[in-house]
Amino acid sequence: MANVALLSAASTSTSSPACRLLLGRRPPSRRSACGGRAASKLSIMAALGEDPIREWILTEGKATQITGVSSIGGGCVNSAQRYKTDAGSFFVKTNRRIGPSMFEGEALGLKTMHDTNSIRVPLPYKVGSLPTGGSFIIMEFIEFGRSRGDQSVLGRKLAEMHNAAKSDKGYGFYVDNTIGSTPQINTWTADWIEFYSKHRLGYQLELASQQFGDSAIYEKGQRLIKNIHPLFDGAVIEPCLLHGDLWSGNISSDTNGEPVILDPACYYGHNEAEFGMSWCAGFGGEFYSSYFQVVFCSKYLL
């Protein structure tokens, strides 16, 4: 199968939008088919050996030649490479320790954000296992500009994404995914406070307690959960699509200055939960002014 097999029958029905998200996804064709392409495919495959990344690029990726592979920044969790080919460049992330479920969750999040036609994200093409262990994801390569772009445009585009994608299933996501390499539970929940208390605050407190044995932090967190309801009194909350890990390292711009967001931990939640990483995202007044102007207009003027 030339695509990402993301959802099992246990997680969603085959008729759901989530299950159909990545079916048939291939990069757009950049050239017409060559006369000898079909005949040469077997010889290409024979030369590939056990490299599923090269295999996909030289078949489904519509390339006939890989002209270079270079390492680029991939964060502290994964390795990242740029594959240059005669059909354009591909961005590839690999992880030698973690199986494909982590990248499957990322791919589904990227595709869901991409389908809102709002803010630019790299389009995922393929997720798979590495023969020596671990996994990979192949996606669209986006050439970044020299800055993070215009803050007001970022705020507007993010608000457009939040407005464009709502969930009738409640709060959660189609699959569990990861924030960094930490598991993130996304079980569908009808109530935001219940979801946030159990699957965000509560789950993180459990992990911290298990790993560090910090009972003081755990007890303070539990007190917060018990008293959290009044903080949302009067709030109008809709489950909208969130990037989920929006810090400065996951925000950039393309060569035209348009904002790009990447490495998501997507779920449907309270829109302001998106700002949970704002302490290290560098959002300024222009960002918030632009964001809330779009959100306000959507809620109260349309």
Disulfide bonds with the S-S distance in Angstrom:
none
